[in-house]
Amino acid sequence: MIRLPLLLFFSAALFSIGVYGVLARRNGVLVLMSIELMLNAVNVNLVAFSQLWRDLAGQVFALFVIAVAAAEVGIGLAIILLIYRNRETININEVNLLKW
Amino acid sequence: MVTALTLPALVRAEEIQAAGAPGLTRYAWLIALLPLLSAAVILFFGKRTPGGGWIWGVLTVGTGFVLSLGVLWHFVTGGGAHAAAIDWFTIGTLRMQLGQYVDGLTAVMLVVVTSVSLCVHIYSIGYMHGDRRFTWFYVALSLFTAAMLNVVIADNLFQLIVGWEVMGFCSYILIGHWWEEHVNSSSAIKAFITTRIGDVPFLFGVFVLVAATGFTTSNIQEIGHLVSGGEMARGVVAIAALLLFGGAVGKSAQFPLHVWLPDAMAGPTPVSALIHAATMVAAGVYMVGRTYEVFLHADPWVLQLVGAIGVTTAFGAGLLGLVQDDIKRVLAYSTISQLGYMITLMAAGPAGRNAAFFHLFTHAFFKALLFLGSGSVIHACHTNNMSEMGGLRKTMPVTFWTFTIGSLALAGVPPLAGFFSKDELLVALEHDHQQVLFWLLLAAAAVTAFYTARMVLQTFFGEYRGHGHPHESPLSMTGPLVALAGATVLVGFLGFAGTGAPFFDWVYLEEPEAVTFVPWVAALSVTAALLGLAGGYRVYRRWREPDPITALGPLHRLLANKYYLDDIYWRGIIRPVRDGLSAAVNWSNQVVLDGIVNGAARVARWFSEGVRGFDERVIDGAVNGVGQTAGFTGGLLRYIQSGNVQRYAAFLFAGVVILAVIFTRI
C-alpha cells in the first residue's frame, strides 16, 4: 500500500510537467502529449482517492477519462495533421490567425 | 299627446294637436330636410352625376312641392294647425327645440317656396347650361331652398334665425356667382353687409323677446300668447317689435336699407327670381306676420312707423323704376315697391296682415315669372339694357306672352293675380281708415302700371336695336314660364270674394275674417292701373332717343342718382368708417398686434436656438461620448486577442491559480 501523500506528489509533479509542456513547447504534437500528461495526473489522483475512500466510483471515472482522452487525442492529431498539410509547419506560434 | 315624429325609438317629439288628424302636416319638416340632403349630395356627388347634379335638386324640390300640396290640402279640407318639436339642448331654464309649426300660412308659404324653387331649378338647367360652376350653383340653390323652408316651418325664433342667416349666406354666394368680375363680388358684399345691418337689430329683438319671457321659451306661438295675454310690458314689446322690424327692413329691402337689392341683380337671373323676388326678400314680411302679436300689442307708433316706412318704400322705389334702363333693375325696384306694399299693410291690423300675405303669395308667382322672362330675354340678347332690345315679340312669342301676363298682373289688371291682391290691400286699408296710406298706394299702383308698360314696350315692341339674332329659349326655360303664367292667372281667384276667398280661410291670425268685394275700390284700382298703362303707352309707343323721362329735368336727375342715397352712405358712413375706423384698426393690427405676434415669435425663436445649442452640445455630446468611450476601451482591449493559443492557456492557468488561491483561503 503506497501512502497517499506520495501519490499526490507524483500526480502534482506529472501535472506540472504537463502544464510546462503546454505553455512552453512549440511543437503541436508535444503540446498534445503534455495534455495527455495532465489528464493522467488527474487519473492518478482519482485512483488514489478511490483507494482512500474505498469507493469504486473514482476508478470508474478514471476509465471514462481515459476514453475521452483517446477521443481527444484522435481529433487533436487530426487537426495537427491538417495544419501541417496546409501550412507546412506544426509550430503553434505561427498558427495565430484567430486574432483581432 | 306624445307620439314620435317618425322614428319612434330614436326621436321623441311633443305634439300639440288641434282637432282632427294631423294628416301630412306631420311630415312638413321633410319638405325642408329634402333640399338640404340634395345640397349635400350635389356637393359631394354632383360632378359625377350625369348632367351636373341638377337632377337631385329637381327631384327633392319636386317631392317637396307635392308634399306641400298635400299639407295645403289638409287646410283646404279644414284641418287645424299642428306643432311638433324635439329637444335640441337646454341652457338653464331655456329649452331649445327644433320644431315645426304648421298652420295655413306655413302651408301656403311651403307651396310658394317649393313651386317657385322647382320652376327655378328646372329653368336653370337651360339658363346656366355650360356655366363653369354649374354644379356649385345647384348646391347653393338647394341649400337656399332648405334654409327658406326652415324659416317657414320654424316654431321658434332661434331656428328661424338659423334659416335666416343661411339664406343670407346663399344670397351672398349666388349674387357673387360670377365673381371674376369685380362689380359682382362687390354687389355680393354690399348685399350681405346691408342686410347684416338689419340682422343685428333682429338678433337683439329676439334676445329681448326671449329675455322678456324670463328665458323660458323661444317658441313663437308661446311668445305670441304671452304678448297678447298682456304678460309683457308694452314698452318692452315695442322695443322688441322695433328691433324685429329692423331685420325685416334689411331682408325685405325696405327704405333706407333697400339699396342692396338693385345691385343684387348682378347674380344670375334665376337667382334673382327665386331669392331676390319671390322668397328670401319675402322672409322679412313673413317674419313680421309670424310674430304679428308682438307688433299688434306694441305701442301704436310702432305700427305707424312700419306703415310709414312701407309706403315710403312702395312709392319711392316705384318712382326709381321709371328711370332704369336695365330690365332687371326695373324689376328689382318693382320688387322693392311691392314689398313696401306688404310692409305697409302690416300697419293695418290683422286684416291688413292677411291681405299682405295674399299679396306676397300672388307677387311671388308673377314676379318670379317676370324675372324668369327677363332672364329668357337676356339669354337671347346677351344684354340687360332695354335700349338694346326691342321687337322681341316676333322672335320670342312664348316669352312675350308669358311676360305680358306677368306684367299685367303686376300692373293690377283684372282678372290676373295682382289685381285681386292689390284690391284686398286697398280694401283692408280702407276698413282700417288709413286714408293717407290708401291714396299713396293707389298712386303707387299707377306708377307701377306706367313703368310696367314702359318695360314691355321697350323690350318687345318696335324694332330690334341690339346685335345678333335673338331666338326663343329652350323648353326647360319656357316650360317654367308657362307654368308660372298659368299660376299667375289662377291664384288671384283664391282671394276673390266671389269665389268665397278660400285663401283667407287658410291664413288668419285668430279668426278667419270675412272678405268683402268693394266695387268702388276695385273701380279706383282698375282706373289707376289703366291710367298708368295708358300713360306708358302714350309716352313709349315709339322708341325715342333720349328716353322721354329725361324731360323731367331735376326730378330725373334725382331719380337717376337713386335719391343720392348711395352717395350719402358712401360719403357719410362708408368712407368715414373706412378711412377713420378701419385705418385705425388696420394700424393697430399692423403695428400692435403684428408686433406682439412677431415679438412672441422672436422670443420663441431665441429660446429655440438655446434649446438647440443645449441639444447639440450636451445631449448629443453625452450620447457620442458614451459611444467613443466604448470604442476607445474596445480598441485597447483588442490587443489581448493575440491569436497565440499558448498565451490563452497561460491566462487560463493563471486564472485557475487565482481562483484556487481565493477559494482555498476561505
Chai-1 contact restraints between the chains, C-beta under 6 A:
chainA,res_idxA,chainB,res_idxB,connection_type,confidence,min_distance_angstrom,max_distance_angstrom,comment,restraint_id
A,V22,B,A649,contact,1.0,0.0,6.0,A-B,restraint_1
A,L23,B,Q646,contact,1.0,0.0,6.0,A-B,restraint_2
A,L23,B,A649,contact,1.0,0.0,6.0,A-B,restraint_3
A,L23,B,A650,contact,1.0,0.0,6.0,A-B,restraint_4
A,I92,B,V645,contact,1.0,0.0,6.0,A-B,restraint_5
A,N96,B,G643,contact,1.0,0.0,6.0,A-B,restraint_6
A,N96,B,N644,contact,1.0,0.0,6.0,A-B,restraint_7
A,L98,B,G643,contact,1.0,0.0,6.0,A-B,restraint_8
A,K99,B,Q641,contact,1.0,0.0,6.0,A-B,restraint_9
A,K99,B,S642,contact,1.0,0.0,6.0,A-B,restraint_10
A,K99,B,G643,contact,1.0,0.0,6.0,A-B,restraint_11
A,W100,B,R638,contact,1.0,0.0,6.0,A-B,restraint_12
A,W100,B,Q641,contact,1.0,0.0,6.0,A-B,restraint_13
